[in-house]
Amino acid sequence: MTSLAFLQVLGIEPKMLQGGDIVVRSPIDGAEFARVRADSPAEIDGKIAKARAAFLEWRRVPAPRRGELIRLFGEDLRKYKAALGELVTIENGKILEEGKGEVQEMIDICDFAVGLSRQLYGLTIASERPGHRMMETWHPLGVTGVITAFNFPVAVWAWNFALAIVCGNPVVWKPSEKTPLTALACQRIFEQTAHRFGAVPAHLSQVVLGKREAGMKIVDDSRVPLVSATGSSRMGHEVGPRVAARFGRALLELGGNNGMIVAPTADLDLAVRAITFSAVGTAGQRCTTLRRLIVHDTIYDRLLPRLKKVFDSVKVGNPLESGTLVGPLIDGAAFERMQSALARARVDGGAVSGGQRQLENVHPHAHYVRPAIVEMPQQTAIVREETFAPILYTMKYRELADAVRLHNDVPQGLASCIFTGDVREAETFVSTEGSDCGIVNVNIGPSGAEIGGAFGGEKETGGGRESGSDAWKAYMRRATNTINYSRELPLAQGISFDVGA
C-alpha cells in the first residue's frame, strides 16, 4: 500500500492535502509532498473547549474501561504498522526499519497503558489520630496538551496519549509542522478505534495544525493543566516559564548531549556496534543520539581507526531502500547547522573525518551527509552544544573520575553510558558520584530506550519523565484523604482547641 493509498483508506483524500498554508516536503528528495491548512486561533480555542467538555465525561469512565479503548487502539496500530511506518519514513526521513520500529513503540506503550489502567495505585497511610484513616487517591488531571518534534513524529505522542487516556484525560496534539501527515493518520486511526469501542466522548483526541504560534496557544491556555513539550532546550526555556506563570504543569523533554565512556576493559566489538547505531541512527537526529565519545588513552588508537572505517562505509541513501543505514537530514537548515558546527570544531583544533554532503547530484533538494567523527583536543564550547546531526566528538581520558567530570560538564543531562568489564567502574558510573543524566546505561548505547522505564533527563533536558515506571503520575492529580470514623475529633500534633461546645 502506498502512503497516498494508506491516507485515502483512512479517509484523508488528496484534495484535503492541497492548498494549505503549511508546505510539507519529504526529506528523501526535498519535493513538496502536501499542503495542509493551519488552524486559526479561534479554531484552536474551540478545540480546547471541546476537549474540556470531553474531559468532564471521560473522567467518569472507570480506568480499566479506558484501558480497553487503548487496547483496541493498539490492535489497530498493529494492523497499520507497515503503512504508518512507511509514512513516517517518507515524512521524516528515517530508514524504514526505524519507521516501523517507531510504530512498534506506539504498540508497546499501548500494551503498557492497558496494564496500567488497573494499577493506578494510591497509598494507605498510618494516622496518628485514633479512629482515623488516611489514604492517597489519584484523579484525572484534565486536558493534556502534547507538542511533539519532527524526529519522532508518532512515538512520543503515543507515550503521552496512551497514558493520558487511561488516566482519564483528553489530548490536544500539536505536531511539528514538518510532520503533520503522520499526526492526521494517527488521529484517523484513533477515530476508527473509538467508533469500534463505542461510547467515546466526541473530541477526546484532537490535532492542532500550525507553527510556533499554534503551540503557544496551547501553552498559554489555563484550560490545559498539563503541557507535554518535546523539542530543543531553547524551546523549553520559553515554554516552561509560560506554563508556570499560569500555575500549569510542564512536562519537558528537551535537548541531549549524550556521552559514552569507553574503558580499557571494554569489549570493543560491542562498543563499535553500539557507537555506530547510537551516533548515526536517524541521521543523528535523536535526542538520545551519541554525540560525545570519551575513550581511555590506552585504547584510543585502536578504537578510532575502526570507527572511521565503519563511519566511512555505512550506506547513506534513500531510507526506503534495503540496506540503507543513514537517511537524509530533515532539511537544508539542519545541514547548514551541521556544517557550521564542523567549522567551529576545526577552529578549536578538531580533526574532522566525514561530514560532507552526499547524493547532491541525485537529490539536489535533499540533504544527505556522511556521518562525521571529530577528534577534539578538549571539550570546547561547540562540543557542549547539541547539534542535531550525525557528528561524533571524540576525546581521551586517563582516570575514570576525570572522564565522569568531562561527561557531566555539559548543560544537558539526558542519556549516558559506559562500556567496561570492570564492575567497580560500572557501579561507580551508575552511582550518585557517576553520570548526572536521567538515563544511565552500562555496555549498551544511550539510544533505544524501552517503554517500561521512565524516559527523560535532568538540567537543560527539562526534568520531565514520559513512558514507563511511574510517569503516569504527571497526568493525574493527587489527593490526600483523612476519614474520621470515630465519635471524637482529636487534632493532629496533639493540639488542644476546646471551644466548650
C-alpha positions in Angstrom: 0.0 0.0 0.0 1.4 3.4 -1.0 1.4 6.2 1.5 -1.2 8.1 -0.6 -3.4 5.0 -0.7 -3.0 4.5 3.0 -4.1 8.0 3.7 -7.1 7.5 1.5 -8.0 4.3 3.3 -8.1 6.5 6.4 -10.4 8.9 4.7 -7.7 11.6 4.0 -8.4 12.4 0.4 -5.8 14.1 -1.9 -7.9 17.3 -2.1 -7.5 17.6 1.7 -3.8 17.9 1.3 -3.8 20.7 -1.2 -4.0 24.5 -1.0 -3.0 24.8 2.7 -0.5 27.3 4.1 1.8 24.7 5.6 4.1 23.1 2.9 5.1 19.5 3.7 8.3 18.3 2.0 9.7 14.8 2.1 13.4 15.0 3.2 14.0 12.0 0.9 14.1 14.2 -2.2 13.1 17.6 -0.9 10.0 17.6 -3.1 6.7 19.0 -1.9 4.5 16.2 -0.5 1.4 18.0 0.6 -0.1 21.3 1.8 -2.2 21.4 4.9 -4.2 24.2 6.4 -3.1 25.7 9.8 -5.8 26.1 12.5 -6.8 29.6 13.2 -6.6 30.9 16.8 -10.4 30.7 17.1 -10.3 27.1 15.9 -7.6 26.2 18.4 -9.7 27.8 21.2 -12.7 25.8 20.1 -10.8 22.5 20.1 -9.6 23.2 23.6 -13.1 23.9 24.7 -14.3 20.7 23.2 -11.5 18.8 24.9 -12.6 20.3 28.2 -16.2 19.1 27.6 -14.8 15.6 26.7 -12.9 15.5 30.0 -16.0 16.1 32.1 -17.4 13.0 30.6 -14.3 10.7 30.2 -13.2 11.2 33.8 -16.3 9.3 35.0 -15.4 6.2 32.9 -13.6 3.5 35.1 -9.9 3.3 34.3 -10.0 -0.3 33.2 -12.6 0.6 30.7 -10.4 3.4 29.5 -7.7 0.9 29.1 -9.9 -1.2 26.9 -10.0 1.7 24.4 -6.2 1.8 24.3 -6.1 -2.0 23.9 -8.2 -1.7 20.8 -6.1 1.2 19.5 -3.0 -1.0 19.9 -4.8 -3.6 17.8 -5.4 -1.1 15.0 -1.8 0.1 15.1 -0.7 -3.5 14.6 -2.9 -3.6 11.5 -1.5 -0.4 10.1 2.1 -0.8 11.3 3.8 -1.3 7.9 1.8 1.6 6.2 2.2 4.0 9.1 5.9 3.2 9.4 6.4 3.9 5.7 4.6 7.3 6.1 6.9 8.1 9.0 9.9 7.4 6.7 8.6 9.5 3.8 7.7 12.5 6.0 10.6 12.3 8.5 13.5 10.6 6.5 14.5 7.9 9.0 15.1 4.5 7.5 12.2 2.2 7.0 13.3 -0.2 9.8 13.3 2.7 12.2 10.0 4.0 10.9 8.3 0.6 11.6 10.2 0.5 14.9 8.6 3.8 15.9 5.1 2.4 15.3 6.1 -0.7 17.3 7.0 1.7 20.1 3.4 3.0 19.9 2.1 -0.5 20.2 4.3 -1.2 23.2 3.1 1.8 25.1 -0.5 0.8 24.4 0.2 -2.6 26.0 1.9 -0.9 28.9 -1.0 1.5 29.4 -3.6 -1.3 29.3 -2.0 -2.9 32.3 -1.5 0.5 33.9 -5.3 1.1 33.7 -5.7 -1.5 36.6 -2.7 -0.2 38.6 -3.3 3.5 39.3 -2.5 2.8 42.9 -2.6 5.2 45.9 -1.4 4.6 49.4 -2.9 3.8 52.8 -1.1 6.0 55.4 -0.9 5.4 59.1 -2.7 8.2 61.0 -1.5 9.5 64.4 -5.2 10.0 65.4 -7.2 7.1 66.7 -10.3 6.3 64.7 -8.9 7.9 61.6 -7.7 6.6 58.3 -5.5 8.4 55.8 -5.2 7.5 52.2 -3.9 8.9 48.9 -6.1 8.9 45.8 -5.3 9.8 42.2 -7.7 11.6 39.8 -7.7 12.6 36.2 -6.0 16.0 35.8 -7.7 17.4 32.7 -6.9 18.4 29.1 -3.4 17.3 28.2 -1.6 19.4 25.6 1.1 17.5 23.6 3.6 19.3 21.4 6.0 17.0 19.5 9.1 17.3 17.3 9.7 16.0 13.8 12.3 13.4 14.7 9.8 11.0 16.4 6.6 12.2 14.9 4.3 9.5 16.3 6.0 7.6 19.2 6.4 10.5 21.6 2.8 11.5 21.1 1.8 7.9 21.8 3.8 7.8 25.0 1.7 10.8 26.2 -1.6 9.8 24.6 -1.9 6.3 25.8 -1.1 7.3 29.4 -3.2 10.4 29.4 -6.3 8.5 28.0 -6.1 5.7 30.7 -5.6 8.4 33.3 -8.9 10.0 32.2 -7.6 12.9 30.2 -8.4 14.1 26.6 -5.4 15.1 24.4 -4.9 18.1 22.1 -1.9 17.4 19.9 0.2 20.0 18.1 2.7 18.0 15.9 5.7 19.5 14.2 4.7 21.5 11.1 7.3 19.3 9.3 5.4 16.1 10.0 1.7 16.8 10.1 0.5 13.9 7.9 1.5 11.2 10.4 -0.5 13.1 13.0 -3.5 13.2 10.8 -3.1 9.5 10.1 -2.9 8.7 13.8 -6.0 10.7 14.5 -8.0 8.9 11.9 -6.8 5.5 13.2 -7.9 6.5 16.7 -11.3 7.7 15.3 -11.8 4.2 13.8 -10.9 2.7 17.2 -13.3 5.0 19.0 -16.1 4.0 16.6 -15.4 0.3 17.3 -15.3 0.9 21.0 -18.4 3.0 21.2 -19.4 5.5 23.9 -16.2 7.6 23.4 -16.8 11.3 24.1 -16.5 13.4 20.9 -13.2 15.3 20.7 -11.4 13.0 23.2 -8.4 13.3 20.8 -7.8 16.3 18.6 -5.0 17.5 16.3 -4.0 21.2 16.0 -2.0 22.1 12.9 0.2 25.1 12.8 3.6 26.5 13.6 5.0 28.1 16.8 2.0 30.3 17.4 -0.3 27.3 17.5 1.8 25.6 20.1 1.9 28.8 22.2 -1.9 29.0 22.2 -2.0 25.6 23.9 0.9 26.6 26.3 -0.9 29.8 27.4 -4.4 28.3 27.9 -5.4 27.7 31.5 -7.9 25.0 30.4 -4.8 22.8 29.7 -3.4 21.9 33.1 -0.6 19.8 31.6 1.6 20.7 28.6 4.0 18.0 27.5 6.5 19.5 25.1 9.3 17.9 23.2 12.0 19.9 21.4 15.1 21.9 21.9 16.3 23.4 25.2 15.7 26.8 23.6 12.0 25.9 23.2 11.8 24.7 26.8 13.2 27.9 28.1 10.2 29.6 26.5 7.5 27.0 27.2 8.4 26.3 30.9 8.1 29.8 32.3 4.9 30.5 30.3 3.2 27.4 31.7 4.5 28.1 35.2 3.2 31.7 35.0 -0.4 30.3 35.0 0.5 27.6 37.5 0.2 24.8 35.0 2.4 21.8 34.7 5.1 21.4 32.1 6.5 18.0 31.2 9.6 19.0 29.2 11.7 16.6 27.1 14.4 18.8 25.6 18.0 18.5 24.3 20.5 15.8 24.9 24.3 15.9 24.5 24.9 12.3 25.3 28.2 10.7 26.1 29.8 7.3 26.2 32.9 6.4 28.2 34.9 3.5 26.8 37.1 2.0 29.4 40.3 -0.1 28.9 38.4 -3.3 29.7 35.6 -2.6 27.2 34.5 -5.2 24.6 35.5 -3.1 21.6 33.5 -5.2 19.1 30.4 -4.5 21.2 31.3 -0.8 21.6 31.8 -0.2 17.9 28.4 -1.6 17.1 26.7 0.5 19.8 28.6 3.7 18.9 27.7 3.3 15.3 23.9 2.8 15.8 23.8 5.5 18.6 25.7 8.1 16.6 24.4 7.7 13.1 20.9 6.2 13.5 18.1 8.6 12.4 21.0 10.6 10.8 22.0 11.8 14.3 18.5 13.4 14.8 17.6 11.6 18.0 17.5 13.4 21.4 19.4 10.3 22.6 22.0 10.3 19.8 25.6 9.7 20.9 27.4 12.9 20.5 30.5 12.6 22.7 32.9 9.7 22.9 35.3 9.7 25.8 37.9 7.0 25.3 40.7 5.8 27.6 44.1 6.9 26.1 45.4 3.3 26.1 42.8 2.1 23.6 42.0 5.3 21.7 44.4 4.5 18.8 42.8 1.0 18.4 39.2 2.2 18.5 39.3 5.3 16.4 40.5 3.7 13.1 37.8 1.0 13.4 35.2 3.7 13.9 36.4 5.8 11.0 36.3 2.7 8.7 32.7 1.9 9.7 31.5 5.5 9.5 33.0 5.7 6.0 31.3 2.5 4.9 27.7 2.8 6.2 25.3 3.2 3.4 23.9 6.7 3.1 20.9 6.9 0.9 17.2 6.6 0.3 15.7 5.4 3.6 13.1 3.3 1.8 15.8 1.2 0.1 17.0 -2.0 1.7 20.5 -1.8 3.3 20.4 2.0 3.9 21.5 2.8 7.4 21.6 6.6 7.2 18.8 8.6 5.6 18.7 12.4 5.0 18.7 15.3 7.4 15.3 16.8 7.7 16.1 19.9 5.7 18.7 22.4 4.5 18.7 24.3 7.7 19.8 21.2 9.5 22.6 20.7 7.0 23.8 24.3 7.5 23.8 23.9 11.3 25.9 20.7 10.9 28.4 22.5 8.6 28.6 25.4 11.0 29.4 23.1 13.9 32.1 21.3 12.0 33.7 24.7 11.0 33.7 25.8 14.7 35.2 22.5 15.7 38.0 22.9 13.2 38.8 26.4 14.6 39.0 24.8 18.1 41.6 22.3 16.8 39.3 19.4 15.9 40.3 16.9 13.2 37.2 16.2 11.1 36.6 13.0 9.2 33.5 12.8 7.1 30.6 15.3 7.3 30.4 16.1 3.6 27.2 16.2 1.6 26.2 13.1 -0.3 24.0 12.4 -3.3 23.6 16.0 -4.2 23.7 15.1 -7.9 20.8 12.7 -7.4 18.8 14.7 -4.9 19.8 18.3 -5.2 17.0 19.5 -3.0 17.6 16.9 -0.2 20.4 16.9 2.3 22.2 13.6 2.8 25.5 13.7 4.7 28.4 11.3 5.5 28.5 10.9 9.4 31.3 12.8 10.9 33.9 12.0 13.5 35.7 14.9 15.1 38.8 14.3 17.2 38.9 17.1 19.8 41.8 18.2 21.9 39.4 19.2 24.6 35.7 19.7 25.3 35.2 23.2 23.8 32.0 25.3 23.6 30.8 23.6 20.3 31.1 20.2 21.9 29.0 21.3 24.8 26.2 22.3 22.4 23.7 19.9 20.9 23.9 19.9 17.1 21.1 17.8 15.7 23.2 15.9 13.1 25.5 12.9 12.9 28.6 14.4 14.5 30.6 12.4 17.0 33.2 14.3 19.0 35.9 12.1 20.5 38.2 12.9 23.4 40.7 11.0 25.6 40.9 10.4 29.3 43.3 8.7 31.8 41.4 8.4 35.1 37.7 7.5 35.4 37.0 10.4 37.7 38.2 12.8 35.0 36.1 11.0 32.4 33.0 11.4 34.6 33.7 15.1 35.2 34.2 15.6 31.5 31.0 13.7 30.7 28.9 15.7 33.2 30.3 19.1 32.1 27.6 19.9 29.6 24.3 21.8 30.1 22.2 18.8 29.1 21.5 15.6 31.1 19.5 13.1 29.1 21.3 9.8 28.3 24.7 8.3 29.1 26.6 5.1 29.1 29.9 3.4 29.9 31.5 0.4 28.2 33.6 -1.6 30.7 34.3 -5.0 32.0 35.1 -3.7 35.5 32.2 -4.0 37.9 33.6 -1.2 40.1 33.7 1.2 37.2 30.2 0.2 36.1 28.8 0.7 39.6 30.6 4.0 40.0 29.1 5.3 36.8 25.5 4.5 37.9 26.1 5.7 41.4 25.4 9.2 42.9 29.0 10.1 42.0 28.7 9.0 38.4 26.6 10.2 35.5 24.2 13.0 36.2 21.8 12.0 33.4 18.2 10.6 33.6 19.3 7.5 31.6 22.5 5.8 32.7 23.5 2.6 30.9 26.3 0.0 31.1 27.5 -1.8 28.0 24.7 -0.5 25.9 24.4 2.8 23.9 22.4 5.8 25.1 19.7 5.4 22.5 16.9 2.9 22.0 15.1 3.2 25.3 12.4 0.7 26.2 9.0 2.0 27.2 9.0 0.2 30.5 11.3 2.7 32.1 10.7 6.4 32.6 12.2 8.4 29.8 13.7 11.9 30.4 16.7 13.8 31.8 18.0 16.5 34.0 19.4 20.0 33.7 18.5 21.6 30.4 16.9 18.4 29.3 13.9 19.7 31.3 13.4 17.2 34.1 10.3 15.6 32.6 9.5 11.9 32.6 7.4 10.1 30.0 6.5 6.5 29.1 7.0 3.8 31.8 7.6 3.4 35.5 5.5 6.0 37.5 5.5 8.6 34.7 1.7 8.3 34.8 1.6 10.4 37.9 2.3 13.5 35.8 -1.1 13.1 34.1 -3.1 12.9 37.4 -3.8 15.0 40.4 -3.1 13.6 43.9 -5.5 14.0 46.9 -4.6 13.1 50.5 -7.8 12.0 52.3 -8.4 11.7 56.0 -11.5 9.8 57.2 -12.7 10.1 60.8 -14.8 7.0 61.7 -14.8 7.8 65.4 -17.0 9.9 67.6 -14.1 12.1 68.7 -12.3 15.0 67.0 -8.6 14.7 68.0 -6.3 17.2 66.3 -3.0 16.4 64.7 0.2 17.2 66.6 -1.8 16.8 69.9 -3.2 20.3 69.7 -5.9 21.2 72.2 -8.6 23.6 70.9 -11.5 23.4 73.3 -14.4 25.7 72.3 -16.6 24.5 75.1 -19.4 23.3 72.8 
